[in-house]
Amino acid sequence: MMLLTKALCKQLPPLGATAEEADPMVIVKFFYPDFHWTWFGIEFCPETEIFYGFVDGDFPELGSFSLVELKNTRG
């Protein structure tokens, strides 16, 4: 399943690029309805497939999350 197009990947800044920004822009959003979790990607490393962004889950937080783990999640 393709979760991230090449066009969106090109729009995502590299990890650490928005560290000094007061209000960085979310580029991608992933939603998992079985768990009511939402991931908002702000930065991305295409080599490791790791995002930095906001995760709205049981405990909302800023941090990293993996595209591979999102692809492999099953309800």
N, C-alpha and C positions, 0 to 999 in steps of 0.2 A: 504494500500500500504506500503510495506517495503522499507524504505529509508536507513536504517542502519543495516547491518548484525552484528551478534554477534562477528564475527572475526574482523571486522573493529572497533567495539566498544572496544574490548580488546586492540587495537593498540593505541587508543586515550588516551593521558595522562589526569589526572584529572585537573580540573580548577585550575589555578595558578601555575601549575608545570613548565611551560616554561617561566615564567615572567622574569627570568634573562638571557634568551637566546637571543642573538643578531639576530638570523635568525631561528626562530622555523619552524619545518616542518609541512606543510599542510598534513593531513591524508585523509580527505574526501572533496569532491566537490559536491555541489548541484547547478543545473542550472534551472531557470524558464524562458522558452522562451517567454511566453506571455508578461512579463515585462522586459526581458533582464537583469535580476538580477542573480548574481552568489554569492554563499556563500561558503567560504573555512574554514572548521573546523580544528582547531589546538588542542583544548582541549575540554573535554566533561564531564559532570556529568550525569551518567546514572539514578540517582534517580530523578532528576528534568528535565532531557532531555534538558539541556541547553548547548549550545556550546559557546566557545570563538573562534573567528577567524576574518577573513577579509570578509567584505561584499562589493561587487562591485555592487552598485545600482545607484540611482540618485546622491548620495554623498558618494563615497567610504570611508570606515572607518573600524577601528578595533573595535570590540565590541562583545556583546553576542547576540545570536539568538536561537530561540526555535525550536526543532525538531517537536513538536506538531503543531506549527504554520505553518511550512513548509508542514506538512502532510495535513493540513486543507486548504491550499491555493488553490483557484480555479480561473481559467482564464475566 
